[in-house]
Amino acid sequence: MKIFSLKNNQYNNSSFIETVYNDKNVEGLVLDIIMTLDHKIIVFPESTSTSVGLESVQKKTLKEIKDSEIELLETYLKQLTNFKKRIILNIIPMEQPILTDYTAESIYKQNCFYIDQILEIVTRYKECVISMMSISTSLLNILKSKKLDYKLGWVIATENTNYIDLDMYIFASSVLDNAVLMQQIDHNKEIMVYAVDGYSINNVLNFFKSREKSSIKKKIFSEIFVITYYPDIFTNTYLN
């Protein structure tokens, strides 16, 4: 099992980066990003007690967002220029009108602009080992069309059955399935699972409880990446 860390409310931004930097059991970190009204790409730590709701971020300028825990993506990447571990950017979809024949073009243009703003930043930090993921297949298809040298991952929602061929697949803990995970591993895909609260952590722990008796689960266990606010739980359970 390999671990990626999400920021929880035990840490401010600097201490979070320092903790991941020094934790030999953590492969890297995941940053949730979104665009503000004035087109700034910010890191939005959803687990912290921020005073700004995610749904309101894109309706405010950066100056209007007064929260010390919300910073520019570029500010983070500057701190991570010597970070040899992986950085995964989770691109949060923008709030948009309902998709119709009349709105399709404007939605596509907005998504292209959003992706271009992100790429304008990340391409300046070639020393950082960056991958990108999203729940939005529209954003991922735009990224894929760019043919850039970044690993791309799809956060799979249970209601979404449209397959998109990417490097990484990120599952909710509730949909862990031996056959599906092994199929992706056999196709040389990276598989990941979100374990961000008590329910999802228990799901992952229970899924691997009998791994020593199952060669398939042992294989999955050795390959899977867990994305979590609480890396210590998995470190203490499996890696010590």
C-alpha positions in Angstrom: 0.0 0.0 0.0 1.2 3.5 -0.9 -0.1 6.6 0.7 -0.9 10.1 -0.5 -1.7 12.8 2.0 -4.5 15.3 1.9 -4.3 18.3 4.3 -6.4 18.0 7.4 -7.1 20.7 10.0 -4.3 19.5 12.3 -1.9 21.5 10.0 -1.5 24.9 8.5 -0.1 25.0 5.0 3.6 25.2 5.9 3.4 22.4 8.5 1.4 20.2 6.2 4.1 20.4 3.5 6.9 19.9 6.0 5.1 16.8 7.4 4.7 15.2 4.0 8.3 16.2 3.2 9.6 14.3 6.1 7.3 11.3 6.3 9.1 8.4 4.5 5.9 6.4 4.3 4.0 9.0 2.3 4.4 9.0 -1.5 3.3 12.5 -2.0 0.4 14.9 -1.5 -3.0 15.8 -3.2 -4.0 19.4 -3.6 -7.7 20.3 -4.4 -7.7 23.3 -6.8 -10.3 25.6 -8.3 -10.5 29.0 -10.0 -11.7 32.2 -8.5 -13.9 34.9 -10.2 -10.7 36.8 -11.2 -9.2 33.6 -12.7 -6.7 32.8 -10.0 -6.1 29.1 -9.4 -6.2 28.4 -5.6 -5.7 25.4 -3.4 -8.9 24.8 -1.4 -8.4 22.7 1.7 -11.9 21.3 2.1 -11.2 19.6 5.4 -10.1 22.7 7.2 -12.5 25.1 9.0 -12.3 27.7 6.3 -14.7 30.6 6.4 -15.4 30.3 2.6 -17.6 27.7 1.1 -16.3 25.9 -2.0 -19.5 26.9 -3.9 -18.8 30.6 -3.3 -15.1 30.6 -4.3 -15.7 31.0 -8.0 -18.1 33.9 -7.3 -15.4 35.9 -5.4 -12.1 37.5 -6.4 -9.0 36.4 -4.5 -9.0 39.7 -2.5 -12.6 38.9 -1.4 -11.6 35.5 -0.1 -10.2 36.3 3.3 -8.9 33.0 4.7 -5.3 32.3 5.6 -5.6 28.7 4.6 -6.6 29.4 1.0 -3.5 30.2 -1.1 -2.5 30.3 -4.7 -1.5 27.1 -6.4 1.7 28.9 -7.4 2.5 29.7 -3.8 2.3 26.0 -3.0 4.4 25.0 -6.0 7.1 27.5 -5.1 7.4 25.8 -1.7 7.6 22.4 -3.4 10.3 23.0 -6.0 12.7 20.7 -4.2 9.9 18.2 -3.3 11.0 14.9 -4.9 7.7 13.2 -4.1 4.6 13.3 -6.3 2.1 16.1 -6.4 -1.4 15.3 -7.6 -3.7 18.2 -8.4 -7.4 17.4 -8.0 -9.2 19.8 -10.4 -12.6 20.7 -8.9 -15.2 21.3 -11.6 -16.6 24.8 -11.9 -20.3 25.5 -11.3 -21.9 25.7 -14.7 -25.3 25.9 -16.3 -27.2 22.7 -17.3 -25.7 21.2 -20.5 -28.0 21.9 -23.4 -27.5 22.6 -27.1 -27.5 26.3 -26.3 -25.0 26.1 -23.4 -22.6 23.4 -24.7 -20.2 25.8 -26.5 -19.9 28.3 -23.6 -19.3 25.4 -21.1 -16.6 24.0 -23.3 -14.9 27.4 -23.7 -15.1 27.9 -19.9 -13.5 24.5 -19.3 -10.8 25.1 -21.8 -10.0 28.5 -20.2 -9.9 26.8 -16.8 -7.5 24.2 -18.0 -5.3 26.7 -19.7 -5.0 28.8 -16.5 -3.9 25.7 -14.6 -1.4 24.7 -17.3 0.1 28.2 -17.5 1.1 27.7 -13.9 2.2 24.1 -13.7 4.3 24.2 -16.9 6.6 26.7 -15.1 7.4 24.1 -12.5 9.0 21.3 -14.5 11.1 20.2 -11.5 7.8 19.2 -9.7 6.5 15.7 -10.3 2.9 16.6 -11.1 -0.1 14.5 -12.0 -3.7 15.7 -12.4 -7.1 14.2 -11.7 -10.7 15.2 -11.7 -14.2 13.8 -11.4 -15.1 15.8 -14.6 -14.6 13.8 -17.8 -15.0 17.0 -19.7 -12.0 18.6 -18.0 -10.0 15.3 -18.4 -10.8 15.1 -22.1 -9.5 18.6 -22.7 -6.3 17.8 -20.7 -5.9 14.5 -22.7 -6.3 16.4 -26.0 -3.3 18.5 -25.1 -1.0 15.5 -25.2 1.2 16.8 -22.4 3.5 14.7 -20.2 1.4 14.5 -17.1 -0.3 11.5 -15.7 -4.1 11.9 -15.7 -6.6 10.3 -13.3 -10.4 9.9 -13.2 -12.2 10.2 -9.9 -15.0 7.6 -10.6 -18.4 8.4 -9.3 -20.7 5.5 -8.9 -23.3 7.0 -11.2 -20.8 7.6 -14.0 -20.4 4.6 -16.4 -18.7 6.3 -19.4 -15.2 4.9 -19.6 -12.3 7.2 -20.3 -8.8 5.7 -20.9 -6.3 7.4 -18.5 -3.2 6.6 -16.5 -4.9 6.5 -13.0 -8.3 5.6 -11.6 -9.5 6.9 -8.2 -12.3 4.9 -6.6 -14.6 5.7 -3.7 -14.0 3.2 -0.9 -17.6 1.9 -1.3 -17.0 0.6 -4.8 -13.9 -1.5 -4.2 -14.1 -4.6 -6.2 -11.4 -7.3 -6.7 -12.2 -8.0 -10.4 -12.4 -4.3 -11.4 -9.2 -3.4 -9.6 -7.2 -6.3 -11.0 -8.4 -5.5 -14.5 -6.9 -2.0 -14.2 -3.7 -3.3 -12.6 -3.4 -5.8 -15.5 -3.7 -2.9 -17.9 -0.8 -1.1 -16.1 -3.1 1.5 -14.6 -2.5 3.1 -11.3 -5.4 2.5 -8.9 -6.2 4.8 -6.0 -8.9 4.9 -3.3 -10.3 7.8 -1.3 -10.3 7.2 2.5 -11.1 10.5 4.0 -13.5 9.8 6.8 -14.3 7.1 9.3 -16.7 5.3 6.9 -14.3 5.1 4.0 -11.3 4.3 6.2 -13.3 1.3 7.7 -14.2 0.2 4.2 -10.6 0.1 3.1 -9.4 -1.6 6.3 -12.2 -4.2 6.0 -11.5 -4.8 2.3 -7.9 -5.7 3.1 -8.6 -7.6 6.3 -8.3 -11.0 4.6 -5.6 -10.1 2.2 -3.1 -12.7 3.5 -5.6 -15.4 2.5 -6.1 -14.1 -1.0 -3.4 -13.7 -3.7 -5.6 -11.2 -5.6 -6.0 -9.0 -2.6 -2.3 -9.2 -1.8 -1.6 -8.0 -5.3 -4.1 -5.2 -5.1 -2.7 -4.2 -1.6 0.9 -4.0 -3.0 -0.3 -1.7 -5.9 -3.0 0.5 -4.5 -2.6 4.1 -3.5 -4.7 5.5 -0.6 -5.6 9.2 -0.6 -6.3 10.2 2.9 -6.4 13.1 5.5 -5.1 10.6 8.1 -2.0 8.8 6.7 -1.0 7.8 10.2 -3.9 5.3 10.5 -2.6 3.4 7.4 1.0 3.7 8.4 0.3 2.3 11.9 -2.0 -0.4 10.6 0.1 -1.7 7.7 3.5 -0.2 7.4 5.0 -0.4 10.9 
